[in-house]
Amino acid sequence: MIPEPRGAEVLHSTPARDAAPDAGSTPASRAARSAGNGAGHPDEAPAPAPARRRLLQVLTLAELGLERLERQSPHREPAARPDPDRSATEQFVVETARLVLIADRIPHSAPEIRSALHRIATLLAPFARTSERTALLVRHPRTAVPFGITHLALEQLGVPDPYFAATLRRAFATGHVDAVERPPHRRLEAAWLRAQCGGEPVDYTAHRQGSILAAHPHPLYMSLADLHALTHTLFHLTDFGRRELPDEADPIELRRILDACLLWHLFEENPDVVAELLTAVLLLPGPVSRTALLCRDALDALWTEVGFLPGPGPGPGPDRQPTLFGTPTRTERETYAFRHDFHTMYAAGLMHAVALARAPHDVWARPGVPADQTGVGVYSDRWPLWIRLVTRDGPGLPVASAAEAAIIRAGRNGAYAEMENALLSAAAHGVSPLTVAHARDLLDRHLTSDRPDRPDVDARR
């Protein structure tokens, strides 16, 4: 059910109060928020300084993490271990390297960002080209993917290693990097990395055909793994914004899919997934949508409120404590927070790096149709914290966003009666036609799936 409207007497029989879902604008609720709290006037494009500040905060966190790893002991993988990239330490190293790789593309980046990148490169070097990694590249060529990202980041920042680079190229040349079972988006990542390392160019059209993009996904049916495949396919198809989408990919459909996924996870209170989805949004041509702006505002409001972006889980906030036996020490608390929250911070840092690399100005400007002057919205005290943060001072959540989210949540939960009720007013509320079409198809298949008078059902029995 959609919560009660705020700022208008009647909602159900009125025309769509919002502009089309693909039009860019911002919730009117930001108008009352002060600039010091990470918000400004809805019709003003904020300066790019906040994005630089957020990115620098993530880079600083990564730098501290690398210093901690170095203090504890140099990271060494046993030569016999075939999957070193699955360890938590290796994931942190690879994510830091990928962030450095993309942040280094920012044109005319601030001096403090350049300094942070070079400090991180110095700290990454002892983990990147060890004799153990070289041995693993020879024995297990598939490790070229995680090891290659770290090597490439260092090389791009002016820290070359010709011997390791030659070993990496030979690993790719064996053909065994692809001789393992990988989902399509992971195969695309390997092809992208091979091209970055000076190998053969990527056949993007062929990779798109075998990817999730060719299946026209929608969050009514997607799992988290599907969503991860969607975002990472877009990451590597576009080289994180350096190249356009293949002609076969429809940016309008992709934007509507990403918007629907954003609304799904806006209510799931999953900051790292929202950050990844927003990064994918930035890789599409044209202005960002009102839904993306709303989710970006929610992410920023939570960051301002808490001081960082917590990982997925109940009750994110400054009072959240790790579940440990006994009384956790400061080191245990820091280790827990770093392990569970760094990926979320990394995902947000990557989003800001892509935004700053896309253009020297702020790409989150408020383009398109202006905000609805009637100020119609809905609000609920039961909503997750970050939604309440961006709706508390204004008319509430845009009706189109609330209505579409209600349909998606009901469908995913199997609450078909609730979804049917929400569909009755979907057109009036301005819900995306893509979500409406998928929801009606789902509802129709549900209503006809167990009817004994259907000929096809009788034949099966």
PALO-593743 format. One record per residue: z, y, x of N, C-alpha, C, O in turn; residue in three letters. Coordinates in steps of 0.1 Angstrom, whole numbers, plus 2048, in hexadecimal, padded with zeros to 3 digits. Layout:
ZYXZYXZYXZYXALA...
***
This chain:
8007F480880080080080080C80980680D813MET7F98178047F982480B80582B80780782C7FBILE80D83181081883980C815845804809849803PRO81F84B7FE81C8577F58168627FD819865809GLU80D8697F68068757FD8108807FF81A8827F8PRO80D88880981689380C80C89F80D80289F814ARG80F8AA8068068B68067FC8B77FB7F48BF7FBGLY7FD8AD7F17F48AE7E57FB8A67DA80389D7DCALA7F78AA7CE7FD8A47C27F78967BF7FE88D7BDGLU7EA8967BF7E38897BB7DA8857C67D388D7CCVAL7D98787C87D08737D37C686A7CE7BB8697D3LEU7C98627C37C18567C07B38597BB7A98527BEHIS7B28647B27A58667AC79D8717B27938767ADSER7A18767BE79A8817C478F87C7CD7908707D1THR7858847D177B8807DB78287E7E878E8817EAPRO77A8797F277F8777FF78488480577D88E805ALA79188480979789080E79389281D79389E822ARG79188782478E88983277F88A83477788682BASP77B88F84076D88E84376A87F846772877846ALA75D87D84975986F84C76086A858764872861ALA76385D85876B85786376685A87176D85A87APRO75985C87275385E87F75386D88374F87088EASP75887687B75988487E765887886770881884ALA76489089076F89289877889E8937728A888EGLY78589C89378E8A689079C8A289479D89989CSER7A68A888F7B48A48937BD8A58877BB8AE87FTHR7C889E8877D189F87B7D78AD87B7DB8B3886PRO7D88B386F7DE8C086E7EC8C18737F28CC875ALA7F38B58738018B58778038BA88580F8BE888SER7F98BB88D7FB8C089B7FD8CF89B8018D48A5ARG7F98D68917FA8E48918088E989380A8F4899ALA8128E288E81F8E788E8268E289B8328E689DALA8208DA8A38268D58AF8248DF8BA81A8E58BCARG82E8E08C282E8EA8CD8268E48D98258D88DASER8208ED8E18188E98ED8218E28F681C8D98FDALA82D8E58F78368DE9018398D08FD83E8C8905GLY8368CC8F08388BF8EC82C8B78EC82A8AD8E4ASN8228BB8F48158B38F580C8B58EA8038AD8E8GLY80D8C08E28038C28D77FF8D18D78068D98DCALA7F58D48D07F08E28CF7EA8E48C17EB8DB8B8GLY7E38EF8BF7DC8F28B37D18E88B17CA8E48BAHIS7CF8E38A47C58D88A27B78DC8A67AF8D38A9PRO7B48E98A57A68ED8A87A48F28B67998F78B9ASP7AE8F08BE7AD8F58CC7AC8E88D57B38DF8D3GLU7A38E98DF7A28DE8E97AC8E08F47AB8EA8FBALA7B68D78F67C08D99007B98D990E7AF8D3910PRO7BF8E09177BA8E09257BB8D292A7C48CA926ALA7B38CF9357B48C193A7C08BF9437C28B3947PRO7C88C99457D48C794D7DD8BC9487E28B4951ALA7E08BA93B7E98AF9377E38A293B7EB89993FPRO7D68A093A7D089393E7D289094D7D6885951ALA7D189B9557D38999647E28969667E588E96FARG7EB89C95F7F989A9617FD88C95D805885964ARG7F78879527FA87994E7F586F9587FC86695CARG7E887195D7E38689677EB8699737ED85E979LEU7EF8749787F887598480586E98280A86798BLEU80A86E97681786697381585797581D85097BGLN809853970806844972804841980808836985VAL7FC8499877FA84799680784799D80983F9A7LEU81084F99A81D8509A182584399E82B83D9A7THR82483E99282B83198E82582699682C81D99BLEU81782699781181B99F81581C9AE8178129B5ALA8168289B381A82A9C18288249C382A81E9CDGLU8318279BA83F8229BC83F8139BB84780D9C2LEU83680E9B28367FF9B18317F89BE8367EE9C2GLY8277FE9C48227F99D182C7FA9DC82E7F19E4LEU8348059DC83E8069E68497FC9E484F7F69EDGLU84C7F99D78567EE9D48517E19D98597D99DFARG8457DE9D683F7D19DB8407D09EA8437C59F0LEU83D7DB9F183D7DB9FF84B7D9A0584D7D3A0FGLU8557DF9FE8627DEA038687D0A0186F7CBA09ARG8647CA9F68697BC9F38647B29FD86B7AAA03GLN8577B2A008507AAA0A8427ABA0883D7AD9FDSER83A7AAA1382B7AAA1182779FA0882B794A09PRO81D7A39FF8187999F680F78F9FD805793A03HIS8127829FD80A778A0380776D9F98117679F4ARG7FB7699F77F875E9EF7F77529F77F0752A01GLU7FD7469F37FB73A9FB7EC7369FB7E57389F0PRO7E7732A067D872FA077D47259FE7C87249FAALA7DD71C9F97D97119F07D97159E27D570D9D9ALA7DE7219DF7DF7249D07D27299CB7CC7339D0ARG7CD7239C17BF7269BC7BF7329B37B47389B1PRO7CA7369AC7CA7419A27D474C9A67DD74E99EASP7D37529B17DC75D9B47DB7699AB7E57719AAPRO7CF76B9A57CE77699D7D67769907D677F988ASP7DC76A98D7E47699817F376D9827FA76D979ARG7F777098E80577499080778398C7FD78B98BSER81378698881679498481479E98F80F7A998CALA81779A99B8147A39A68067A69A88017B29AATHR7FD79C9A87EF79D9A97E97A699E7E07AE9A0GLU7EE7A49927E97AC9867EC7BA9897E47C3986GLN7F87BD98E7FC7CB9907F37D199B7EE7DC99APHE7F07CA9A67E77CE9B17D97D19AC7D37DB9AFVAL7D47C89A47C67C999F7C57D59957BC7DD996VAL7CF7D698C7CF7E19827D07EF98A7C97F8986GLU7D87EF9947D97FC99B7CC7FF9A27C880A9A2THR7C67F59A87B97F79AF7AE7FC9A57A68049A9ALA7AE7F69997A47FA9907A680898B79C81098AARG7B280C9897B681A9867B18239917AC82E98ELEU7B482099D7B08289A87A18299A979B8349ACVAL79A81E9A778B81E9A778582899D77C82F9A0LEU78B82899178583098678A83F988782848986ILE79684198C79B84E98F79485599A79386199AALA78F84E9A47888549AF77B8599AA7748619B2ASP77685699E76985B99976B86999376086F98FARG77786D99177987A98A77388599277688799EILE76988D98D76389899476D8A39967748A798CPRO76E8A99A27768B49A57858B29A078B8BA99AHIS78A8A69A37978A399F7A18AB9A779F8B09B2SER7AD8AD9A17B88B59A67BC8B09B47BC8A49B6ALA7C18B99BD7C58B49CA7D18AA9C97D18A19D1PRO7DA8AC9C07E58A39BF7E08949BB7E688B9BFGLU7D68949B37D08879AF7C98809BC7CB8749BEILE7C28889C37BB8839CF7C687E9D97C48739DFARG7D08859DB7DB8819E47E18749DF7E486B9E7SER7E48739D27EA8679CD7E185B9CF7E68509D2ALA7D485D9CD7CB8529CF7CB84D9DD7CA8419E0LEU7CB8569E77CB8529F57D884C9F97D8843A01HIS7E38509F37F084A9F67F083B9F17F58329F8ARG7EB83A9E57EA82C9DF7E18239E77E48189E9ILE7D68299EC7CD8219F47D481CA017D2810A05ALA7DC824A077E3820A137ED815A0F7EF80BA17THR7F3815A037FD80B9FF7F67FE9FB7FB7F39FCLEU7EA8009F57E27F49F17DD7EC9FC7DB7E09FBLEU7D97F2A077D27ECA127D97DFA177D27D5A19ALA7E67DFA197EC7D2A1E7EB7C6A147ED7BBA18PRO7E97C9A077E87BE9FD7D97BA9FB7D77B09F5PHE7D07C2A007C27C09FC7BA7B7A057B17AFA00ALA7BC7B7A127B37B0A1B7BB7A7A247B87A8A31ARG7C379FA1F7CB797A287C478AA2C7B9787A26THR7C9784A367C2777A3B7C276DA307B9764A2FSER7CD76DA287CE763A1D7C3766A127BD75CA0DGLU7C1772A0F7B6775A067A8771A0B7A076CA04ARG7A6774A1879A770A1E798760A1D78D75CA19THR7A2759A1F7A274AA1E79F746A1079873DA0DALA7A574DA067A374A9F879574D9F478F7459EBLEU78F7589F978175B9F57787509FA76E74D9F3LEU77B74AA0577373FA0B775732A0276B72B9FEVAL78272F9FF7857239F87827249E977E71A9E3ARG78572F9E37847319D577C73E9D27827489D0HIS76E73D9D27667499D17697519C476775D9C3PRO76F74A9BA7717529AD77C75D9AF77C7669A7ARG78475C9BA78D7679BC7867749C178D77E9C3THR7797739C27727809C677478B9BC7737969BFALA7767879AF7787919A47847999A67847A59A8VAL7907939A679C79C9A879D7A29B67A07AE9B7PRO79979A9C079A7A09CE7907AA9D07927B49D8PHE7847A99CA77A7B39CC77D7C09C67797CB9CCGLY7847C19BB7887CE9B57917D69BF78F7E29C1ILE79B7CF9C47A47D69CE79C7DB9DA79E7E69DFTHR7937D29E078B7D59EB7827E19E87817EB9F0HIS77C7E19DC7727EC9D977A7F99D77748039DBLEU7867F99D178D8059D079080B9DE78F8189E0ALA7948039E77988089F478B80D9FC78B817A02LEU7808069FA77480AA0176F8179FB76A820A03GLU7708199EE76C8269E87748319ED77083D9EDGLN78182F9F078A8399F578983BA04792842A0ALEU780835A0B77E837A1978682DA22789831A2DGLY78A822A1D791818A2578980BA2578C802A1EVAL77E80AA2D7767FFA2E77B7F3A367847F5A3EPRO7767E8A337797DCA3B76C7D3A3B76A7CBA32ASP7637D5A457567CEA457577BFA4574F7B9A3FPRO7617BAA4C7637ABA4C7667A6A3E76079CA3ATYR7707ACA377737A7A2A7687AAA207657A1A18PHE7617B5A227557B7A1974A7ADA1B7447A8A11ALA7487A8A2773E79EA29743790A2373B789A1EALA75078DA24755781A1E754782A0F751777A09THR75678DA0975578F9FB74678D9F77447869EDLEU73D7939FE72F7919FA72A7829FB72377E9F3ARG72F77CA0572C76DA077327659FB72C75B9F7ARG73E7699F77447629EB73B7639DF73975A9D8ALA7367709DC72D7729D172076A9D371B7659C9PHE71B7699DF70E7639E270F7539DF70474D9DEALA71B74E9E071C73F9DE71873B9D071372F9CETHR7197449C67167409B872273A9B17227379A5GLY72D7379B97397309B374273A9AC74B7369A5HIS7407479AE7487519A674574F99774F75198FVAL73974B99473674998673673B982734737976ASP73A73298B73A72498874871F98374D714986ALA74E72897B75B72597575A72A966751732963VAL76272595E76272894F76873694D77473894FGLU76073F94976574D94675F75193875474E935ARG76775993176175F92475676992875676E934PRO74E76D91F743776922747783929741788932PRO75278992475679692A75B79493875A79E940HIS76078993C76478694975878495275878795EARG74E77D94D74277B95573B78995773678C962ARG73C79294D73679F94F73E7A795A7387AE962LEU74B7A595A7537AC96474F7A797274E7AF97BGLU74D79A97474979598173B79A98573979E990ALA73279B97B7257A197E7267B098271F7B498BALA72E7B797A7317C597D7367C798B7327D0993TRP7407BF98F7467C099C73C7BD9A773B7C39B1LEU7347B29A572A7AE9AF7207BA9B171D7BD9BDARG71C7C19A67147CD9A871B7D89AF7147DF9B7ALA7277DA9AD72F7E59B37307E29C27307EB9CBGLN7307D59C67317D19D47247D09DB7237CB9E6CYS7197D69D570C7D69DB7047CA9D86FA7C79DFGLY7087C29CE7007B69CA6F57B99C06F17C59BFGLY6F07AF9BA6E57B19B06E97B99A46F57B99A0GLU6E07C199E6E47CA9936E77C19876E37B5986PRO6EF7C797D6F37BF9726E87BF9676E27CA964VAL6E57B49616DC7B39556E57B69496EA7AD942ASP6E77C39466F07C693B6EC7C192E6F47BE925TYR6DF7C192B6DA7BC91E6DD7AD91C6E27AA911THR6DC7A59266DF7979256EE7959236F278D91BALA6F679D92A70579C9287097A091A71379B914HIS7037AA9157067AF9087037A58FD70B7A38F4ARG6F879D8FF6F47938F56FF7888F47017838E9GLN7057858FF70F77A8FE71D77F8FC7267778FDGLY71F78C8FA72D7918F97317938EA7297908E1SER73D7978E87437998DB73B7A48D473C7A48C7ILE7357AD8DB72E7B88D47227B38CB71F7B88C1LEU71C7A88CF7117A28C871679B8BB70E7988B2ALA7237998B97297938AE72E79C8A3732798899ALA72D7A98A67317B489C73F7B18977427AE88BHIS7497B28A07577AF89C75D7B98937587C4892PRO7687B688D7707BF88577F7BA8867817AE886HIS7897C38867977C088779C7B787C7A77B187DPRO7957B687179A7AD86679A79F86B7A1796866LEU79279C87679078E87A79478C88979578188ETYR79679789079779789F7A57938A37AF79689DMET7A678C8AF7B37898B57B47938C17AB79B8C3SER7C07938C77C279C8D27B87998DE7B47A28E4LEU7B578C8E07AC7888EA79E78E8E77977928F0ALA79A78E8DA78D7938D678D7A28D97837A88DEASP7987A98D67987B78D87977BA8E77907C48EBLEU79E7B38EF79E7B48FE78F7B290378B7BA90BHIS7897A88FD77B7A69017727B18FD7697B5905ALA7747B78F176C7C38ED76E7CF8F67647D48FBLEU77A7D38F977C7DE9027767DC9107707E5915THR7797D09157757CE9237667CC9247607CF92FHIS75F7C791A7517C691974B7D591A7427D7922THR7517DE91374C7EC91374F7F29217477FA926LEU75B7EF92675E7F49347537F193E74E7FA944PHE74F7E493E7467E09497377E294572E7E394EHIS7347E29387267E59347227F39377177F693BLEU72C7FC93772980A93A72E80F94872D81A94BTHR73380595073980895D74381395B74381D963ASP74C81295275681C94F75182A94D757834951PHE74582A94674083794273583C94B72F847948GLY73183595572683A95E71883795970F83D95DARG71782E94F70A82A94A70B82A93A716827935ARG6FF82C9346FF82B92570081D9206FD813928GLU70381C91470380F90D6F580990D6EB81190CLEU6F37FC90D6E67F690B6E07FB8FD6E87FD8F4PRO6D37FB8FC6CD8008F06D17F78E46D17FC8D8ASP6D47EA8E66D77E18DB6E47E48D56E77E08CAGLU6ED7EB8DC6FA7EE8D76FA7FB8CE6F58058D3ALA7007FA8C27008058B970D80D8BB7178088B7ASP70C8198C07188218C37208248B672C8268B6PRO7188268AB71F82A89E72781E899733820895ILE72181289972980789573580489F74080189AGLU7338068AC73E8038B574980D8B375580A8B4LEU74581A8B07508248AE7588208A27658218A2ARG75281B89775981788B76280B88E76D80A888ARG75D8018967657F68997717FA8A177C7F589EILE76F8028AB77A8078B478480F8AB79080D8AELEU77F8178A278981F89A79181589179D817890ASP78B80B88C79280188479D7FA88C7A87F8888ALA7997F68987A27F08A17AE7F98A57B97F58A6CYS7AB8068A77B58108AA7BF81189E7CB8118A1LEU7BA8118927C48128877CC8058867D8806882LEU7C67FA8897CE7ED8897D97EE8937E57EB88FTRP7D77F389F7E17F38A97EA7FF8A97F48008AFHIS7E58098A27EE81589F7FA81189880681589BLEU7F880888E80480388680B7F788C8167F4889PHE8047F089680B7E689D8147EB8A881B7E48AFGLU8127F88AB81A7FF8B58187F88C38217F48CAGLU80B7F88C78077F18D38007FB8DC7F47FC8DCASN8088028E480280D8EC7F88098F67EE8108F8PRO7F97FD8FD7EF7FA9077E27F79017D77FA906ASP7E27F08F57D57ED8EE7CF7FA8E97C37FB8EAVAL7D78038E37D18108DF7CB8178EB7C081D8E9VAL7D28178F67CC81E9027BF8189067B581F90AALA7BE80A9067B280490A7A780790079B809904GLU7AA8078F37A080B8E979B8198EA78F81C8E9LEU7A48228ED7A08308EF7978318FC78E83A8FCLEU79A82A90679182A91278382590E77982B912THR78281B90577581690176E8218F87628228F9ALA7768288F07718338E876A83D8F075F8428EDVAL7708408FC76A84B90475D84690B75684F910LEU75A83A90B74E83591174283590873683390CLEU7448398FB73983A8F17348488F173B8528F4LEU72784A8EE7218578EE72685F8E272A85A8D8PRO72686C8E372A8758D87398788D87408738E1GLY73D8818CF74B8858CE7548798C97508708C2PRO76187A8CD76A8708C876D8728BA76C87E8B5VAL7728688B37748698A578286F8A278B8708ABSER78487289579287789179C86C8937A786F896ARG79885F8907A28548927A68538A17B28518A3THR79C8548AA7A08548B87A985F8BC7B285D8C4ALA7A686B8B77AF8778BA7BD8748B57C68788BCLEU7BE86F8A97CB86C8A37D38628AC7DF8648AFLEU7CC8588B17D384E8B97D68538C77E08508CDCYS7CD85C8CC7D08628D97DD86B8D77E586B8E0ARG7DD8728CC7E987B8CA7F68728C98008768CEASP7F58678C280085E8C08058598CE8118598D1ALA7FC8558D67FF8508E380685B8EC8108588F2LEU8008678EB8068728F38148768ED81D8798F5ASP8158768E08228798DA82D86F8DE8388738E1ALA82A8628DE8338588E383785A8F18438598F5LEU82D85D8FA82F85F90883986B90A84286A912TRP83687590283F88190484D87E8FF857882905THR84E8778F485B8748EE86486B8F787086D8F8GLU85E8608FC86585690486585991386F85691AVAL85B86091885A86392685185A92D84D85C939GLY84D84F92784384592C83D83E920841840915PHE83483592382E82D91883481E919831817922LEU83D81A91084280D91083880290D82E805906PRO83A7F69128327EB90E8347E790083D7EC8F9GLY82B7DE8FB82C7DA8ED83A7D38EA83F7CC8F3PRO83F7D68DF84C7D08DB8537D88D28507E48D0GLY85E7D38CB8657DA8C186D7E68C78737E48D2PRO86D7F18C08767FC8C38748028D087D8048D8GLY8678078D386580E8E086D81B8E086D8228D6PRO87481E8EB87B82A8EC8858298F888581F8FEGLY88B8358FA89483590689F82C9068A5829911PRO8A38278FA8AF81E8FA8AB80F8FA8B48078FAASP89E80C8FB89A7FE8FC89F7F890889D7FD913ARG8A67EC9078AB7E59138A57D89148A27D190BGLN8A47D392189F7C59238A97BB91E8B57BD91EPRO8A37B09198AC7A59148AF79C9208A6794924THR8BA79E9268BE7969318CC79092F8D4795927LEU8D07859368DD7809358E778993D8E478D948PHE8F278C9378FC79493E8F77A293E8EF7A6936GLY8FD7AA9468FA7B89478F07BB9528F27B795ETHR8E47C094F8D97C19598DD7CC9638E27D795FPRO8DA7CA96F8DC7D49798D07DE9798C77DC971THR8D27E99808C77F39808BA7ED9858B07F0980ARG8BB7E598F8AF7DF9958A87D698B89C7D6989THR8B07CE9838AB7C59798A47CD96E89A7CA969GLU8AB7D896A8A57E19608977E796488E7E795DARG8977EC97188B7F29768807E79778747EA974GLU8847DC97C87A7D197D8747CD96F8687CB96ETHR87D7CC9658797C895886F7D39528657D094DTYR8737E095386B7EB94E85E7EB9558537ED94FALA85E7E99628517EA9698487DF96583C7E1963PHE84D7D39648457C796183F7C89538347C5951ARG8477CD94A8437CD93C83C7DA9378357DA92DHIS83E7E593F8387F293B82D7F7944826800940ASP82B7F29508217F79598137F595380B7FE954PHE8117EA94D8037E79487FF7F293D7F47F793DHIS8097F693580680092B80480D9327FA81492ETHR80B81193C80981D9437FC81D94A7F582794BMET7F88119507EB8109577E081294D7D6819950TYR7E180C9417D680D9377D581C9337C9821931ALA7E08239317DF83192E7D983993A7D1843938ALA7DD8369467D883D9527C983B9537C1844956GLY7C482E9507B682C9507AE8349467A3839948LEU7B483693A7AF83E92F7AD84C9347A2852932MET7B785293A7B686093F7AC86194B7A686B94CHIS7AC8579537A285795E79485795978B85F95EALA79184F94F78484E94978185C942775861943VAL78A86193B78886E93478587993E77C88193CALA78C87A94978A88495377D88295B77788B960LEU77987595D76D87296476187595B756877960ALA76387494E757876945752884945746887944ARG75B88E94775889C9487638A394E76F89F94CALA7608AF95476B8B695A7748BD95077F8C2953PRO76F8BE9437778C593977D8BA93077B8AE932HIS7858BE92778D8B491E7838AE91477E8B590CASP7818A191577889B90B77F8988FE7798948F4VAL78C89B8FD79389A8F07928A78E879B8A98DFTRP7898AF8EA7878BB8E27858B78D47808AC8D1ALA7888C08CB7878BE8BC7798C18B77778CC8B2ARG76F8B88B87628BB8B47608B88A57698B289EPRO7548BA8A07508B58937558BD8877588C9889GLY7588B787C75C8BD87076B8C28727738BB877VAL76E8CE86D77B8D386F7858CB8667818C485DPRO7928CD86979C8C686279C8CA8537998D5850ALA7A08C084B7A08C283D7AA8CD8397B58CD83CASP7A48D88327AC8E382F7B78E08247C08E8822GLN7B58D681C7BE8D38127CB8CD8177D58CD810THR7CB8C88237D78C382A7DD8B78237E98B5823GLY7D48AE81E7D98A28177DC8978217D489582AVAL7E78918207EB8868297F687D8237FB881818GLY7F987382A80486A82580E86883080B86A83CVAL81A86482D82586383782E858832831857826TYR83485183C83E847839848847844845846850SER85584684086084584A86083785186683585BASP85982D84B85882085084D81E85B84C813861ARG84582885D83A82786784082687584B82B877TRP83882187E83D82088C83F82F89183A83888CPRO84882F89C84C83C8A18418458A48418518A0LEU8368418AB82C84A8B08248508A481F85B8A5TRP82384989981C84F88D825859887820864883ILE83285688683B86188183B86D88A83D878884ARG83A86B89783A8778A082F88089D83088D89ELEU82387B89A81788489881588888980C88F886VAL81E88388081C88787282888E86D828893861THR83388F87583F89486F83F8A386B8468A7862ARG8368AB8728378BA87082B8BE8678298CB866ASP8238B58628178BA85B8158B284E81F8AC849GLY8098B18498078AB83C80789C83D807895833PRO80789684980888884A7FB8818507F3888855GLY7FB87484F7EF86D8547E386F84B7E486F83FLEU7D78728517CC8748497CA86883F7CC85C843PRO7C686B8337C68618287BC85682C7BF84A82AVAL7B08598327A684F8357AC8458407AA83983EALA7B384A8497B98428547C483884D7C482C850SER7CC83E8457D783683F7D182B8367D6820836ALA7C682F82E7C08258257B981A82D7BB80E829ALA7B281D8377AB81383F7B580A8467B37FE846GLU7C081084B7CA8088527D17FE8487D47F384BALA7D380383C7D97FA8317D07EE82E7D57E382CALA7C37F182D7BA7E682B7BA7DB8367BA7CF834ILE7B97E08427B97D784E7C67CF84F7C67C3851ILE7D17D684D7DE7CF84E7DF7C48437E47B9846ARG7DB7C88377DC7BE82C7D37B282E7D77A782CALA7C77B58337BE7AA8357C37A18407C279483FGLY7C87A684B7CD79E8567D97968527DB78B858ARG7E179B8497ED7948447EA78A8397F3783834ASN7DD78A8347DA7818297DF78681C7E077E812GLY7E379381B7E879980F7DB79E8077D97AA806ALA7D47948017C77987FB7C97A07EE7C07A97ECTYR7D379E7E77D57A77DB7D87B57DF7D27BF7D9ALA7DF7B77EA7E27C57EF7D57CB7F47D27D67F2GLU7CD7C27FB7C07C78007B77CB7F57B07D57F6MET7B67C37EB7AE7C67DF7B27D37D97A97DB7D5GLU7BF7D57D87C37E27D27C07EE7DA7BB7F87D5ASN7C17EC7E87BD7F77F17AE7FA7F07AA8067F2ALA7A67F07EE7977F27EE7937FA7E17888007E2LEU79B7FA7D77978017CB7958107CD78D8167C7LEU79D8157D679D8247D97978277E77988327ECSER79181D7ED78C81E7FB7818297FC781831805ALA7788297F276D8337F37728417F176E84A7F8ALA77B8437E77818507E57898557F178A8617F3ALA78F84C7F879785080478F85181179585581BHIS78384E81077A85081C77C84582777A848833GLY77F83982278082E82C77382B83276882C82BVAL77282783E76682384575F81883D76580E839SER75281A83B74A81083374980383A7487F8834PRO74B80384874A7F684F7577EE84B7557E2849LEU7627F484B76F7EC84776E7E88397727DD835THR7697F18307687ED82275F7E18207627D8818VAL7547E182774A7D68267517C882A74F7BE823ALA7577C983675E7BD83B7697B883276B7AC82FHIS7717C282C77C7BE8247777B881777D7AF812ALA76D7BE8117677B88047627AA8067637A27FEARG75B7A881275679B815762791816761786811ASP76C79581D77878C81F77E78981178277E80ELEU7807938097867917FC77D7887F37837807ECLEU77078A7F47677827EC7687737F076976A7E7ASP7687707FD76976380277775D7FE7787517FBARG7817657FE78F7607FA78F75C7EB7947527E7HIS7897657E378A7637D47817577D07847517C6LEU7777537D876E7497D477073C7DC7697327DATHR77A73C7E577B7307EE7817247E777E7197EBSER78A7257DD79171A7D778D7187C87957127C0ASP78271D7C377F71C7B577770E7B376C70D7B8ARG77D7057AB7776F87AA76A6F87A27636EE7A2PRO76770379B75B70379374E70779B743707796ASP75070A7A874570E7B173D7017B47446F77B8ARG7307017B37286F57B672A6F07C572B6E47C7PRO72A6FA7CE72B6F57DC7396EF7DF73A6E67E7ASP7436F47D87506EE7DA7516E07D47566D77DAVAL74B6DE7C874A6D17C27436C77CA7476BC7CBASP7386CC7D07306C37D97386BE7E57366B27E9ALA7406C77EA7486C37F67526B97F27556B07FAARG7586BA7E67626B17E275C6A37DE76469A7DAARG
***
